[in-house]
Amino acid sequence: MIAGGYSAVVFDLDGTLADTAADIREAIVRALADEGLPPVDANSVRLMIGGGPRLLVERVLNRLHVATDTDLVTRLTRSFHAEYLKQGNRLSSLFPGVESTLKNLHSAGIRVALCSNKPDDLCRMLVRNFSLVEYFDEILGSGGDLPRKPDPAPLLRVIERLGVPRDDTLYVGDSETDVATARNAGVDVMLVKHGYTLRAASQLGADAVIDSVADLVRPGPLARSA
């Protein structure tokens, strides 16, 4: 049964559908250099992804033992965003099976959406760059009038736009933030194993853990929550 019988599947982006850590690091390193600050290592950046740009900047500064001065954080956040737009997704890649899975879900009539703390324009840039636009019914990144995940508001907004009940929606992510978001929204949640987390996905309290999003269109591995 495709996607466990759900009528809609909402995906996180970074660490779930795409490995974007290298481009994120490149953009933050350039932003740091503009402020005369040293680079941050790739492994550290990978584990800082998921809370949106401002939280990423604060985590990077903490890692570098630099005071999180409000003005500095604001400048770095803006600079990071600008550098990311220039950088694009040159170093990013989709995880195996992502494109075919999205295509199969779409072909099966399942509503497909994206809900991410990544800024909305950066989400849409990636979806365009990897030629995935036709598979998504809704895309919602951060930067509008809504708080960021794990507040349930972004996910609930997406579900409302899809016109599907919460109990007929599956959220697929890779992190503690994604589990908390789904729980706060009253939505079932599955995690992929290859996410940007220090702890194993199996320890994060999801309803199920899958090897990759390709499992969503394979027979047998998924069962809906009662």
N, C-alpha and C positions, 0 to 999 in steps of 0.2 A: 504494500500500500504506500503510495507516494506521500512523503512527508507525514507519515503516521495518521493520515486521514484529516489533517487540519485544512481549513479553507484558505488560510493565510499564513505566510511565513515572513517574519520580519528579521532582518539580519543586522548585526553590528558590522562594522567595516574593518578597522585596523586590527590585525591579529585573527580575524574571523574569515573574511573573504580575501584579504590581500595582506601580503608581507610588505609593509610600508616603512619599517623601522629605519632603513638606511637613508631614505629621503628625508624623514623627519630629523634624523641626526644631522644630516648635511645642512638642513635649513637652520637648526638651532645653533650649530657650530658657527655658521656665518653670522648669525645675529649676535652671538657672544663676542666674536672677533670685532664687530663694529663698536662694542663697548669696552674693548681692550681686555676681555676676559678669556681665559684658556678654554680649550675644547673639553667636552665631556665624552667619556668612552662609550662605545656602541652598546655594550652589554647593559650598562646603566640606563641608557636612553630607552632601550627595549622594554625595561620593566617600569618605566615612568609613563608609558603611553596609555591613554584611555580616558583621562579626565578632562580633556580639552586643552587648548594652548596655554592658557594662563596657569593652570595647575602644573602643566609640564614645565613651564619656566620656573615656577616656584620650586619644584622638585630638583631641577637642574642646579639652581642657585644653592639650594641646601647641600647638594652633592659636592659642589665646589667650595662650600663653606663661605659663601658670600651672603651678606644680609639681604633679606627679601624686602628691600625698600620699595614702597608702592610705585614711585615714579619709574624706578629701574624695571620693575616687573612689567609695567604698562608699556614702556619703550621696547623691551625685549619681546613682549607678546606681539606687538605690531610688526616689529622687524622680522620675527619668525614667520609670521603669516605672509609678509611680502616676499621673503626669501623662498618660502615653500611654493608660492605661485610661480616664481622664476625657475625654481628647481624642477617643478613638475613631478612626474612619477618615473623618472629615468632609471632609478635604482629599485623600483618596486615591481612586484610580480603577484599575480593571482596564485592562491594556493591550488594544488592539483585538484581537478574536477569541478572547480567553481563555475566556469562558464557553461559547461555541459549541464550541471545541476540547475542553474538558473534557467537555462533554455528548457529543460524538461519540466520544471515546475510551471513555467509560463505556459508551455504547450498543454499541460494537463488542466489548465484553467484555475490554478492556484494563484491567489493574489500574492504578489511579492513586493516587499518594501525594504528600505534601508533606514535605520535609525541610529545615528552616531553622535558622539560628542565632538567629532571633527567638524570644523567650520563647514557650513553648507556649501560654499563655493568650492572648497577643496574636495568634498565628497563628490560633487557633480563633475569636477575636473577628472577625477580618477575614473568614474563611471564612463565618461566620454572617452578618455584615453584608452580604456580597455574594451571599448565598443560593447558596453553592456546596457546602454540606455533602454533599448527595446524590451528588456526583461523586467524592468521595475515599474510598478504601478505608482509608487510613492517613494520620494527621497526626502529625508529630513535630517539635516545636520544642525549644528549649533549656530548661534549668532542672531536668532530672532528674539521673540518675546518670551520664550520658554526657558525655564531653568535647565541645567544639564542633568543627565543621568548621574546617580541613581534615582533622582526625582522621577516619578512615573509619567509626568506630563508629556514629554516628547513621545514616548511609546504610545500613550493613550491618544495623542493627537493623530499619530499615524494610523492607529486602528480605526479611529473615527473616520478618517479620510477613506480608508479601505472599505468601510461599510460592512465590517465583519465583527461578530461578537467576540469579546475577549476570550471566552472559553472555547472558541474555534480558531484561536490564533496561537502560533508557536513563535517564540523568540529564540534566536540562535546567536550566541555570543562566544566570548572566550575568557571572561574575567569575573572577578567578584562583583565588580560594578554591574555587569550584565545580569547576574543572578539577582542582585538586590533590586535592580530596575524592574525585572519581571515580577518578582515577589510583590513589590510595591504596587504594581499595576494589576495584579491578579491574573497573570498570564503564565502558561507553562514555559519552561526554559530548558534548552539544551546547550551544552558547551562543546566546542571542538577542543581536541587535545593539544593543538599546536599554538595556543595563544600566548599573549604577552603577560605571563604571570610567573611569580616565583613558585607558588604552590601548584601542585598537580590539579588539573581540572576536576578529577574525581573527588577532591577534598573541598570543593567550593559550594556544594549543596544544590547542584542543579538536579532537575528531574531525570536527566540522562546525559551521558557523555558519549560523543561519537568521535571516531578517528578523524573524520573530515566532513565537510558539507555534502560530499558525494554520497554519504550514507543515507541522506534524506530521500534519495530516489532508488535505493537498493531495497529489495524485498526482505522483510523479516526483522531488521534490527530495532525498529521503533514500535512503541505502543503508546497509545494516548493515555493520559492520566485519567483515572476514574472520576 
